[in-house]
Amino acid sequence: MELILVRHGHTEANHKRVFQGWLDLSLSEKGRKQAIRLREELKNYQFEKIYVSPLKRALETAEIIKEGLKTPSEIVKAGALKEMNFGFWEGLSSDEIQARYPEDFQNWLKNWQRVRVPGGESAIQMFERVRNWVDKILKKHDEDTTLLIVSHEGVILQMIAYLLGFDLASSWHFRVDPGSLSVIEIIQGFSILIKLNHVVEV
């Protein structure tokens, strides 16, 4: 099985360096150009399915890629592929969160895996939904399948860590930029990282 993991293209929130989470933001002009470059890069792939987060920035990226595929494929929205729910912190920068929620923010920094963001979720809760979804998809599809997964930074990092047998904390040893693609091959249950954070410049 081959998994093509695409992080959605750039948004204005990426530029402003604020927590996006479940905010339903569209791609910026730069993000659309990144998606068009990805479309060119992936046009010859035959995807059994395109799994995508239902948030606009991911869905728009997937739709642009799909337009260029020589072999048609179905887009399937999956709520489990949404970014971490940052609750009341969404739309705020780290400095703004520190000013408005100083105690909560310090608690989160000390134990970011288990502390639940106010109005949102914890990283371990997110990891649980990502793992459950991955397990379900691996059982559903045959070994000779190629899948495109269009999602968000946190989801893709956790997915890579899980598939390679690492723990949640290890996910931050990887990097996936907006508009990047990473590739994992799974052979008889053994995962191999073929490509990480491949970015086509715009």
GROMACS elastic network, one bead per residue, 0.5 to 0.9 nm:
[ bonds ]
;  ai    aj funct       b0    kb
    1   138     6  0.85617   500
    1   141     6  0.82875   500
    1   142     6  0.71307   500
    1   144     6  0.50665   500
    1   146     6  0.57796   500
    1   147     6  0.78925   500
    1   184     6  0.82985   500
    1   185     6  0.57053   500
    1   186     6  0.50300   500
    1   187     6  0.66024   500
    1   188     6  0.88205   500
    2   143     6  0.82029   500
    2   144     6  0.76466   500
    2   145     6  0.63931   500
    2   147     6  0.63329   500
    2   148     6  0.86044   500
    2   183     6  0.71106   500
    2   184     6  0.58890   500
    2   186     6  0.63154   500
    2   187     6  0.88528   500
    3   145     6  0.84881   500
    3   146     6  0.59647   500
    3   147     6  0.50882   500
    3   148     6  0.60967   500
    3   149     6  0.71041   500
    3   182     6  0.82224   500
    3   183     6  0.57192   500
    3   184     6  0.52016   500
    3   185     6  0.63149   500
    3   186     6  0.80416   500
    4   146     6  0.75741   500
    4   147     6  0.61663   500
    4   149     6  0.60439   500
    4   150     6  0.83076   500
    4   181     6  0.67099   500
    4   182     6  0.59679   500
    4   184     6  0.67505   500
    4   185     6  0.88557   500
    5   147     6  0.85351   500
    5   148     6  0.62432   500
    5   150     6  0.61039   500
    5   151     6  0.75443   500
    5   156     6  0.67872   500
    5   180     6  0.82699   500
    5   181     6  0.54523   500
    5   182     6  0.50405   500
    5   183     6  0.60549   500
    5   184     6  0.79186   500
    6     9     6  0.88086   500
    6    38     6  0.87186   500
    6    58     6  0.88630   500
    6    61     6  0.88015   500
    6    62     6  0.87695   500
    6   148     6  0.74616   500
    6   149     6  0.60709   500
    6   151     6  0.63084   500
    6   152     6  0.79281   500
    6   156     6  0.79051   500
    6   176     6  0.86414   500
    6   178     6  0.85024   500
    6   179     6  0.68309   500
    6   180     6  0.57756   500
    6   182     6  0.64916   500
    6   183     6  0.87839   500
    6   197     6  0.88120   500
    7    58     6  0.74639   500
    7    61     6  0.85870   500
    7   149     6  0.85066   500
    7   150     6  0.58505   500
    7   151     6  0.52444   500
    7   152     6  0.51181   500
    7   153     6  0.61466   500
    7   156     6  0.72655   500
    7   176     6  0.69385   500
    7   177     6  0.69651   500
    7   178     6  0.55271   500
    7   179     6  0.54462   500
    7   180     6  0.55737   500
    7   181     6  0.64800   500
    7   182     6  0.86318   500
    7   197     6  0.89218   500
    8    11     6  0.86908   500
    8    27     6  0.81452   500
    8    31     6  0.76549   500
    8    34     6  0.86591   500
    8    35     6  0.76144   500
    8    57     6  0.60012   500
    8    59     6  0.81657   500
    8    60     6  0.81903   500
    8    61     6  0.56725   500
    8    62     6  0.80011   500
    8   150     6  0.64159   500
    8   151     6  0.60627   500
    8   152     6  0.62201   500
    8   153     6  0.83321   500
    8   177     6  0.87825   500
    8   178     6  0.56939   500
    8   179     6  0.53147   500
    8   180     6  0.76301   500
    9    27     6  0.62533   500
    9    28     6  0.78353   500
    9    30     6  0.75287   500
    9    32     6  0.65392   500
    9    33     6  0.81059   500
    9    34     6  0.57512   500
    9    35     6  0.59781   500
    9    57     6  0.69133   500
    9    58     6  0.74908   500
    9    60     6  0.87347   500
    9    61     6  0.63699   500
    9   177     6  0.85936   500
    9   180     6  0.78019   500
   10    13     6  0.82097   500
   10    14     6  0.62746   500
   10    15     6  0.78738   500
   10    27     6  0.59589   500
   10    28     6  0.59680   500
   10    29     6  0.80777   500
   10    30     6  0.60884   500
   10    32     6  0.76853   500
   10    34     6  0.75205   500
   10    57     6  0.81721   500
   10   177     6  0.87040   500
   10   178     6  0.52286   500
   10   179     6  0.65683   500
   11    14     6  0.52622   500
   11    15     6  0.68060   500
   11    16     6  0.89662   500
   11    25     6  0.71751   500
   11    26     6  0.66215   500
   11    29     6  0.81624   500
   11    30     6  0.77486   500
   11    31     6  0.61126   500
   11    57     6  0.73733   500
   11   178     6  0.84244   500
   12    15     6  0.50053   500
   12    16     6  0.62858   500
   12    17     6  0.85437   500
   12    25     6  0.83568   500
   12    26     6  0.84963   500
   12    27     6  0.75603   500
   12    28     6  0.59164   500
   12    31     6  0.89861   500
   13    17     6  0.58866   500
   13    18     6  0.56281   500
   13    19     6  0.75035   500
   13    20     6  0.65255   500
   13    25     6  0.81041   500
   13    91     6  0.74997   500
   14    17     6  0.50087   500
   14    18     6  0.66890   500
   14    19     6  0.83942   500
   14    20     6  0.79884   500
   14   178     6  0.83052   500
   15    18     6  0.81066   500
   16    93     6  0.78460   500
   17    20     6  0.87102   500
   17    92     6  0.83632   500
   17    93     6  0.61840   500
   17    94     6  0.83532   500
   18    89     6  0.87856   500
   18    90     6  0.72779   500
   18    91     6  0.54608   500
   18    94     6  0.71392   500
   19    23     6  0.87825   500
   19    86     6  0.71383   500
   19    89     6  0.66436   500
   19    91     6  0.54142   500
   19    92     6  0.57451   500
   19    93     6  0.62386   500
   19    94     6  0.78726   500
   20    23     6  0.54929   500
   20    24     6  0.83012   500
   20    25     6  0.81678   500
   20    83     6  0.81247   500
   20    84     6  0.87502   500
   20    85     6  0.86377   500
   20    86     6  0.76022   500
   20    89     6  0.85595   500
   20    90     6  0.53748   500
   20    91     6  0.58055   500
   20    92     6  0.81536   500
   21    24     6  0.85125   500
   21    82     6  0.78982   500
   21    83     6  0.52367   500
   21    84     6  0.53211   500
   21    85     6  0.50532   500
   21    86     6  0.52886   500
   21    87     6  0.77185   500
   21    89     6  0.86044   500
   21    90     6  0.60123   500
   21    91     6  0.83069   500
   22    25     6  0.86534   500
   22    55     6  0.72024   500
   22    82     6  0.69229   500
   22    83     6  0.62172   500
   22    84     6  0.70638   500
   22    85     6  0.56174   500
   22    86     6  0.72335   500
   22    87     6  0.80439   500
   22    90     6  0.75329   500
   23    55     6  0.77507   500
   23    56     6  0.89837   500
   23    85     6  0.88718   500
   23    90     6  0.68285   500
   23    91     6  0.75096   500
   24    54     6  0.88679   500
   24    55     6  0.54010   500
   24    56     6  0.56306   500
   24    57     6  0.72293   500
   25    28     6  0.89889   500
   25    55     6  0.73228   500
   25    56     6  0.57866   500
   25    57     6  0.57608   500
   26    31     6  0.88100   500
   26    55     6  0.84424   500
   26    56     6  0.53232   500
   26    58     6  0.84121   500
   26    59     6  0.89851   500
   26    60     6  0.73543   500
   27    30     6  0.76187   500
   27    31     6  0.50352   500
   27    32     6  0.59818   500
   27    56     6  0.76664   500
   27    57     6  0.51652   500
   27    58     6  0.83514   500
   27    60     6  0.71574   500
   27    61     6  0.78032   500
   28    32     6  0.62964   500
   28    33     6  0.86836   500
   28    57     6  0.88232   500
   29    32     6  0.51644   500
   29    33     6  0.63928   500
   29    34     6  0.87172   500
   30    33     6  0.51291   500
   30    34     6  0.62543   500
   30    35     6  0.87380   500
   30   202     6  0.76066   500
   31    35     6  0.62442   500
   31    36     6  0.86633   500
   31    57     6  0.85176   500
   31    61     6  0.80650   500
   31   178     6  0.77149   500
   31   179     6  0.69361   500
   32    35     6  0.50332   500
   32    36     6  0.62225   500
   32    37     6  0.86956   500
   32    60     6  0.81828   500
   32    61     6  0.72267   500
   32    64     6  0.80044   500
   33    36     6  0.50239   500
   33    37     6  0.62929   500
   33    38     6  0.86637   500
   33   202     6  0.65163   500
   34    37     6  0.51040   500
   34    38     6  0.62666   500
   34    39     6  0.86303   500
   34    61     6  0.85040   500
   34   178     6  0.81862   500
   34   179     6  0.53668   500
   34   180     6  0.83447   500
   34   199     6  0.85923   500
   34   200     6  0.73485   500
   34   201     6  0.75457   500
   34   202     6  0.62883   500
   35    39     6  0.61101   500
   35    40     6  0.87434   500
   35    60     6  0.83555   500
   35    61     6  0.53557   500
   35    62     6  0.78982   500
   35    63     6  0.89728   500
   35    64     6  0.61884   500
   35    65     6  0.64434   500
   35   179     6  0.63955   500
   36    40     6  0.64591   500
   36    41     6  0.87219   500
   36    61     6  0.83207   500
   36    64     6  0.63965   500
   36    65     6  0.67484   500
   36    68     6  0.85921   500
   37    40     6  0.51936   500
   37    41     6  0.62905   500
   37    42     6  0.87585   500
   37    65     6  0.86141   500
   37   179     6  0.86407   500
   37   200     6  0.65498   500
   37   201     6  0.81009   500
   37   202     6  0.74578   500
   38    42     6  0.60625   500
   38    43     6  0.83166   500
   38    61     6  0.87156   500
   38    64     6  0.85976   500
   38    65     6  0.64308   500
   38   179     6  0.73740   500
   38   180     6  0.80590   500
   38   181     6  0.81134   500
   38   199     6  0.86619   500
   38   200     6  0.73635   500
   39    42     6  0.52991   500
   39    43     6  0.57376   500
   39    61     6  0.89246   500
   39    62     6  0.88430   500
   39    64     6  0.65820   500
   39    66     6  0.71742   500
   39    67     6  0.75828   500
   39    68     6  0.56187   500
   39    69     6  0.73276   500
   40    43     6  0.53628   500
   40    44     6  0.84767   500
   40    65     6  0.78111   500
   40    68     6  0.68839   500
   40    69     6  0.85053   500
   41    44     6  0.79016   500
   41    45     6  0.89356   500
   41   200     6  0.84588   500
   42    45     6  0.55750   500
   42    46     6  0.89136   500
   42    65     6  0.73528   500
   42    68     6  0.80331   500
   42    69     6  0.71092   500
   43    46     6  0.84029   500
   43    65     6  0.75961   500
   43    66     6  0.81642   500
   43    67     6  0.87659   500
   43    68     6  0.54440   500
   43    70     6  0.59247   500
   43    71     6  0.81512   500
   44    68     6  0.87371   500
   44    69     6  0.63692   500
   44    70     6  0.59912   500
   44    71     6  0.74779   500
   45    69     6  0.70683   500
   45    70     6  0.76998   500
   45    71     6  0.73700   500
   45   146     6  0.81496   500
   46    49     6  0.88449   500
   46    69     6  0.78177   500
   46    70     6  0.78891   500
   46    71     6  0.57034   500
   46    72     6  0.77696   500
   46    73     6  0.76092   500
   46   145     6  0.89673   500
   46   146     6  0.69135   500
   46   147     6  0.83977   500
   47    50     6  0.66592   500
   47    69     6  0.89586   500
   47    71     6  0.77685   500
   47    72     6  0.80335   500
   47    73     6  0.60379   500
   47    74     6  0.84801   500
   47   145     6  0.75316   500
   47   146     6  0.51804   500
   47   147     6  0.51712   500
   47   148     6  0.63182   500
   48    73     6  0.63564   500
   48    74     6  0.76706   500
   48   141     6  0.87848   500
   48   145     6  0.64144   500
   48   146     6  0.60179   500
   48   147     6  0.58564   500
   48   148     6  0.81912   500
   49    73     6  0.58204   500
   49    74     6  0.54622   500
   49    75     6  0.64024   500
   49    76     6  0.70885   500
   49   145     6  0.89707   500
   49   146     6  0.78079   500
   49   147     6  0.55204   500
   49   148     6  0.65372   500
   49   149     6  0.84918   500
   50    62     6  0.75602   500
   50    66     6  0.83740   500
   50    73     6  0.66693   500
   50    74     6  0.59205   500
   50    76     6  0.59644   500
   50    77     6  0.84059   500
   50   147     6  0.61374   500
   50   149     6  0.59010   500
   50   150     6  0.75107   500
   51    62     6  0.85286   500
   51    74     6  0.84261   500
   51    75     6  0.59557   500
   51    77     6  0.58968   500
   51    78     6  0.65194   500
   51    81     6  0.83434   500
   51   147     6  0.75254   500
   51   148     6  0.61612   500
   51   150     6  0.63182   500
   51   151     6  0.83879   500
   52    55     6  0.84231   500
   52    58     6  0.64966   500
   52    59     6  0.62288   500
   52    62     6  0.69010   500
   52    75     6  0.69585   500
   52    76     6  0.61492   500
   52    78     6  0.58721   500
   52    79     6  0.83321   500
   52    81     6  0.66464   500
   52    82     6  0.84964   500
   52   148     6  0.82112   500
   52   149     6  0.57484   500
   52   151     6  0.59012   500
   53    56     6  0.81342   500
   53    57     6  0.86612   500
   53    58     6  0.58073   500
   53    59     6  0.64401   500
   53    76     6  0.86187   500
   53    77     6  0.56961   500
   53    78     6  0.54091   500
   53    79     6  0.59628   500
   53    80     6  0.73370   500
   53    82     6  0.50714   500
   53    83     6  0.80905   500
   53   149     6  0.84529   500
   53   150     6  0.65766   500
   53   151     6  0.53543   500
   53   152     6  0.78956   500
   54    57     6  0.85221   500
   54    58     6  0.69010   500
   54    59     6  0.59138   500
   54    76     6  0.88810   500
   54    77     6  0.53929   500
   54    78     6  0.64566   500
   54    79     6  0.63242   500
   54    81     6  0.78237   500
   54    82     6  0.69401   500
   54   151     6  0.88312   500
   55    58     6  0.57023   500
   55    59     6  0.60889   500
   55    60     6  0.85636   500
   55    79     6  0.87442   500
   55    82     6  0.68259   500
   55    83     6  0.86540   500
   55   151     6  0.86845   500
   56    60     6  0.57376   500
   56    61     6  0.82926   500
   57    60     6  0.54099   500
   57    61     6  0.63108   500
   57    62     6  0.88112   500
   57   151     6  0.87601   500
   58    61     6  0.51045   500
   58    62     6  0.62261   500
   58    63     6  0.86609   500
   58    82     6  0.88885   500
   58   150     6  0.59618   500
   58   151     6  0.56602   500
   58   152     6  0.73147   500
   59    62     6  0.50763   500
   59    63     6  0.61111   500
   59    64     6  0.86417   500
   59    75     6  0.87975   500
   59    77     6  0.81371   500
   59   150     6  0.76433   500
   59   151     6  0.84847   500
   60    63     6  0.51099   500
   60    64     6  0.62153   500
   60    65     6  0.86606   500
   61    64     6  0.53311   500
   61    65     6  0.63477   500
   61    66     6  0.86774   500
   61   150     6  0.74524   500
   61   179     6  0.84229   500
   62    65     6  0.51452   500
   62    66     6  0.60495   500
   62    67     6  0.87170   500
   62    75     6  0.76550   500
   62   148     6  0.87845   500
   62   149     6  0.85544   500
   62   150     6  0.62556   500
   63    66     6  0.50099   500
   63    67     6  0.63022   500
   63    75     6  0.79253   500
   64    67     6  0.53248   500
   64    68     6  0.71975   500
   65    68     6  0.57092   500
   65    69     6  0.68730   500
   66    69     6  0.53578   500
   66    70     6  0.88888   500
   66    72     6  0.73387   500
   66    73     6  0.71018   500
   66    74     6  0.84480   500
   66    75     6  0.81639   500
   67    70     6  0.86479   500
   67    72     6  0.84943   500
   68    71     6  0.88261   500
   68    72     6  0.89072   500
   69    72     6  0.60591   500
   69    73     6  0.78305   500
   77    81     6  0.83404   500
   78    81     6  0.56402   500
   78    82     6  0.76723   500
   78   133     6  0.87928   500
   79    82     6  0.56189   500
   80    83     6  0.84476   500
   80   126     6  0.84293   500
   80   129     6  0.59483   500
   80   130     6  0.61205   500
   80   132     6  0.86413   500
   80   133     6  0.64896   500
   80   155     6  0.87635   500
   81   129     6  0.84685   500
   81   130     6  0.69376   500
   81   133     6  0.82320   500
   81   149     6  0.86316   500
   81   150     6  0.81507   500
   81   151     6  0.58450   500
   81   152     6  0.74860   500
   81   155     6  0.63816   500
   81   156     6  0.86751   500
   82    85     6  0.80409   500
   82   151     6  0.67689   500
   82   152     6  0.69272   500
   82   154     6  0.89566   500
   82   155     6  0.72613   500
   83    86     6  0.86478   500
   83   126     6  0.83460   500
   83   151     6  0.74634   500
   83   152     6  0.55344   500
   83   153     6  0.73044   500
   83   154     6  0.60956   500
   83   155     6  0.60550   500
   84    87     6  0.89605   500
   84   120     6  0.79904   500
   84   121     6  0.69951   500
   84   122     6  0.79446   500
   84   123     6  0.71848   500
   84   125     6  0.89940   500
   84   126     6  0.61983   500
   84   152     6  0.87546   500
   84   154     6  0.66761   500
   84   155     6  0.75584   500
   85    90     6  0.81373   500
   85   117     6  0.79180   500
   85   119     6  0.81380   500
   85   121     6  0.55124   500
   85   122     6  0.80744   500
   85   126     6  0.82018   500
   86    89     6  0.54712   500
   86    90     6  0.55040   500
   86   116     6  0.88048   500
   86   117     6  0.59087   500
   86   118     6  0.75239   500
   86   119     6  0.72186   500
   86   121     6  0.66203   500
   86   122     6  0.84797   500
   87    90     6  0.59169   500
   87   117     6  0.63626   500
   87   118     6  0.58060   500
   87   121     6  0.73693   500
   88    91     6  0.84294   500
   88    92     6  0.85715   500
   88   117     6  0.77741   500
   88   118     6  0.59759   500
   88   119     6  0.56062   500
   88   120     6  0.71660   500
   89    92     6  0.55745   500
   89    93     6  0.80660   500
   89    94     6  0.87521   500
   89    96     6  0.86718   500
   89    97     6  0.63457   500
   89   101     6  0.87012   500
   89   117     6  0.77956   500
   89   118     6  0.76473   500
   89   119     6  0.84003   500
   89   120     6  0.85315   500
   90    93     6  0.83786   500
   92    95     6  0.80091   500
   92    96     6  0.57667   500
   92    97     6  0.62361   500
   93    96     6  0.51410   500
   93    97     6  0.62293   500
   93    98     6  0.85830   500
   94    97     6  0.51249   500
   94    98     6  0.60940   500
   94    99     6  0.86509   500
   94   105     6  0.88018   500
   95    98     6  0.50463   500
   95    99     6  0.62589   500
   95   100     6  0.87401   500
   96    99     6  0.51038   500
   96   100     6  0.61520   500
   96   101     6  0.82518   500
   97   100     6  0.51729   500
   97   101     6  0.54339   500
   97   102     6  0.69787   500
   97   104     6  0.88896   500
   97   105     6  0.68341   500
   98   101     6  0.55090   500
   98   103     6  0.81061   500
   98   104     6  0.84560   500
   98   105     6  0.60070   500
   98   106     6  0.79160   500
   99   102     6  0.57498   500
  100   105     6  0.89833   500
  101   104     6  0.54330   500
  101   105     6  0.58633   500
  101   106     6  0.85615   500
  102   105     6  0.51975   500
  102   106     6  0.61899   500
  102   107     6  0.86617   500
  103   106     6  0.52596   500
  103   107     6  0.62166   500
  103   108     6  0.85973   500
  104   107     6  0.51495   500
  104   108     6  0.61337   500
  104   109     6  0.86795   500
  104   115     6  0.87877   500
  104   117     6  0.76710   500
  104   118     6  0.76184   500
  105   108     6  0.50454   500
  105   109     6  0.61885   500
  105   110     6  0.86955   500
  105   117     6  0.83586   500
  106   109     6  0.50734   500
  106   110     6  0.62590   500
  106   111     6  0.87283   500
  107   110     6  0.52149   500
  107   111     6  0.62935   500
  107   112     6  0.76759   500
  107   115     6  0.70604   500
  108   111     6  0.52237   500
  108   113     6  0.79718   500
  108   114     6  0.80393   500
  108   115     6  0.54427   500
  108   116     6  0.75508   500
  108   117     6  0.72706   500
  108   122     6  0.89728   500
  109   112     6  0.52720   500
  109   113     6  0.89939   500
  109   115     6  0.87041   500
  110   113     6  0.89651   500
  110   115     6  0.86740   500
  111   114     6  0.59140   500
  111   115     6  0.58844   500
  112   115     6  0.55731   500
  112   116     6  0.80613   500
  112   117     6  0.88817   500
  112   122     6  0.73527   500
  112   123     6  0.67689   500
  112   124     6  0.87483   500
  113   116     6  0.83087   500
  113   122     6  0.62725   500
  113   124     6  0.54030   500
  113   125     6  0.86031   500
  113   168     6  0.77453   500
  113   169     6  0.76881   500
  114   122     6  0.55187   500
  114   123     6  0.63455   500
  114   124     6  0.58064   500
  114   125     6  0.79630   500
  115   121     6  0.80883   500
  115   122     6  0.54780   500
  115   123     6  0.77168   500
  115   124     6  0.86094   500
  116   119     6  0.80765   500
  116   120     6  0.64947   500
  116   123     6  0.75387   500
  116   124     6  0.88531   500
  116   125     6  0.84674   500
  117   121     6  0.54290   500
  117   122     6  0.60005   500
  117   123     6  0.88598   500
  118   121     6  0.76164   500
  121   124     6  0.83173   500
  121   125     6  0.63169   500
  121   126     6  0.70037   500
  122   125     6  0.52047   500
  122   126     6  0.64507   500
  122   127     6  0.87106   500
  123   126     6  0.50506   500
  123   127     6  0.60884   500
  123   128     6  0.86092   500
  123   168     6  0.82104   500
  124   128     6  0.61590   500
  124   129     6  0.88214   500
  124   168     6  0.75243   500
  125   128     6  0.51439   500
  125   129     6  0.66082   500
  125   130     6  0.88384   500
  126   129     6  0.52789   500
  126   130     6  0.62478   500
  126   131     6  0.86275   500
  126   154     6  0.88574   500
  126   155     6  0.80713   500
  126   158     6  0.87840   500
  127   130     6  0.50959   500
  127   131     6  0.60290   500
  127   132     6  0.84884   500
  127   155     6  0.79600   500
  127   158     6  0.64619   500
  127   159     6  0.82755   500
  127   162     6  0.86617   500
  127   168     6  0.70993   500
  128   131     6  0.52397   500
  128   132     6  0.61210   500
  128   133     6  0.86009   500
  129   132     6  0.51370   500
  129   133     6  0.61300   500
  129   134     6  0.86208   500
  130   133     6  0.52049   500
  130   134     6  0.61874   500
  130   135     6  0.86651   500
  130   155     6  0.67572   500
  130   158     6  0.72694   500
  130   159     6  0.66669   500
  130   162     6  0.88308   500
  131   134     6  0.51244   500
  131   135     6  0.61349   500
  131   136     6  0.85970   500
  131   158     6  0.82619   500
  131   159     6  0.71368   500
  131   162     6  0.69688   500
  131   163     6  0.87533   500
  132   135     6  0.52396   500
  132   136     6  0.62711   500
  132   137     6  0.87705   500
  133   136     6  0.51364   500
  133   137     6  0.62422   500
  133   138     6  0.86816   500
  134   137     6  0.51571   500
  134   138     6  0.61288   500
  134   139     6  0.86588   500
  134   159     6  0.75372   500
  134   162     6  0.89153   500
  134   163     6  0.84952   500
  135   138     6  0.52565   500
  135   139     6  0.63699   500
  135   140     6  0.86869   500
  136   139     6  0.53206   500
  136   140     6  0.61942   500
  136   141     6  0.89689   500
  137   141     6  0.62950   500
  138   141     6  0.57208   500
  138   142     6  0.77651   500
  138   143     6  0.84186   500
  138   189     6  0.89874   500
  139   142     6  0.77128   500
  141   144     6  0.83363   500
  141   145     6  0.64746   500
  142   145     6  0.55560   500
  143   146     6  0.85317   500
  143   186     6  0.76012   500
  143   187     6  0.72685   500
  143   188     6  0.76243   500
  143   189     6  0.89976   500
  149   156     6  0.88583   500
  150   156     6  0.87416   500
  151   154     6  0.86357   500
  151   155     6  0.66206   500
  151   156     6  0.67242   500
  152   155     6  0.54302   500
  152   156     6  0.60926   500
  152   157     6  0.85292   500
  152   176     6  0.88815   500
  152   178     6  0.83588   500
  153   156     6  0.53832   500
  153   157     6  0.60909   500
  153   158     6  0.85713   500
  153   175     6  0.81595   500
  153   176     6  0.61739   500
  153   177     6  0.73903   500
  153   178     6  0.77913   500
  154   157     6  0.52512   500
  154   158     6  0.61339   500
  154   159     6  0.84852   500
  154   171     6  0.83836   500
  154   172     6  0.89377   500
  154   176     6  0.89970   500
  155   158     6  0.52225   500
  155   159     6  0.59959   500
  155   160     6  0.86164   500
  156   160     6  0.61030   500
  156   161     6  0.85512   500
  156   171     6  0.88663   500
  156   176     6  0.76682   500
  156   182     6  0.87716   500
  157   160     6  0.52561   500
  157   161     6  0.62310   500
  157   162     6  0.86295   500
  157   168     6  0.89834   500
  157   170     6  0.88704   500
  157   171     6  0.51511   500
  157   172     6  0.69900   500
  157   173     6  0.86780   500
  157   174     6  0.65483   500
  157   175     6  0.72291   500
  157   176     6  0.72814   500
  158   161     6  0.50868   500
  158   162     6  0.60343   500
  158   163     6  0.85194   500
  158   167     6  0.85633   500
  158   168     6  0.65016   500
  158   169     6  0.89542   500
  158   170     6  0.84609   500
  158   171     6  0.53867   500
  158   172     6  0.84432   500
  159   162     6  0.51669   500
  159   163     6  0.60591   500
  159   164     6  0.85054   500
  159   171     6  0.82466   500
  160   163     6  0.52781   500
  160   164     6  0.61113   500
  160   165     6  0.85958   500
  160   166     6  0.84175   500
  160   171     6  0.72064   500
  160   174     6  0.83760   500
  160   182     6  0.89676   500
  160   184     6  0.79100   500
  160   193     6  0.80385   500
  161   164     6  0.53089   500
  161   165     6  0.62359   500
  161   167     6  0.64080   500
  161   168     6  0.67969   500
  161   169     6  0.86672   500
  161   170     6  0.63817   500
  161   171     6  0.50972   500
  161   172     6  0.87510   500
  161   173     6  0.89354   500
  161   174     6  0.83824   500
  162   165     6  0.51687   500
  162   166     6  0.55875   500
  162   167     6  0.66375   500
  162   168     6  0.75144   500
  162   171     6  0.82372   500
  163   166     6  0.75819   500
  163   184     6  0.84396   500
  163   186     6  0.86989   500
  163   190     6  0.83333   500
  163   191     6  0.60264   500
  163   192     6  0.84901   500
  164   190     6  0.81135   500
  164   191     6  0.57871   500
  164   192     6  0.71201   500
  164   193     6  0.76870   500
  165   191     6  0.84940   500
  166   169     6  0.81074   500
  166   170     6  0.59761   500
  166   171     6  0.75463   500
  167   170     6  0.54601   500
  167   171     6  0.71674   500
  168   171     6  0.55302   500
  168   172     6  0.81585   500
  169   172     6  0.63400   500
  169   173     6  0.81576   500
  170   173     6  0.55149   500
  170   174     6  0.78389   500
  171   174     6  0.59386   500
  171   175     6  0.85657   500
  172   175     6  0.71275   500
  174   196     6  0.81144   500
  174   197     6  0.85424   500
  175   196     6  0.76918   500
  175   197     6  0.63669   500
  176   179     6  0.84515   500
  176   180     6  0.61937   500
  176   181     6  0.76042   500
  176   182     6  0.78234   500
  176   196     6  0.72585   500
  176   198     6  0.81494   500
  176   199     6  0.88802   500
  177   180     6  0.54552   500
  177   181     6  0.85099   500
  177   197     6  0.63571   500
  177   198     6  0.84964   500
  177   199     6  0.74996   500
  178   181     6  0.88895   500
  178   197     6  0.89878   500
  178   199     6  0.82893   500
  179   197     6  0.88129   500
  179   198     6  0.86331   500
  179   199     6  0.65218   500
  179   200     6  0.78862   500
  180   196     6  0.83023   500
  180   197     6  0.51965   500
  180   198     6  0.52157   500
  180   200     6  0.73588   500
  181   195     6  0.77316   500
  181   196     6  0.68117   500
  181   197     6  0.54755   500
  181   198     6  0.51426   500
  181   199     6  0.66860   500
  182   193     6  0.79811   500
  182   194     6  0.75238   500
  182   197     6  0.53639   500
  182   198     6  0.61949   500
  183   192     6  0.85433   500
  183   193     6  0.62046   500
  183   194     6  0.53136   500
  183   196     6  0.65476   500
  183   197     6  0.88358   500
  183   198     6  0.89892   500
  184   191     6  0.64975   500
  184   192     6  0.55456   500
  184   194     6  0.55481   500
  184   195     6  0.70835   500
  184   196     6  0.87036   500
  185   190     6  0.80781   500
  185   191     6  0.56626   500
  185   192     6  0.51995   500
  185   193     6  0.65972   500
  185   194     6  0.68218   500
  186   189     6  0.57675   500
  186   190     6  0.52834   500
  186   192     6  0.63096   500
  186   193     6  0.89368   500
  187   190     6  0.51194   500
  187   191     6  0.64990   500
  187   192     6  0.80615   500
  188   191     6  0.84756   500
  193   196     6  0.71813   500
  195   198     6  0.67290   500
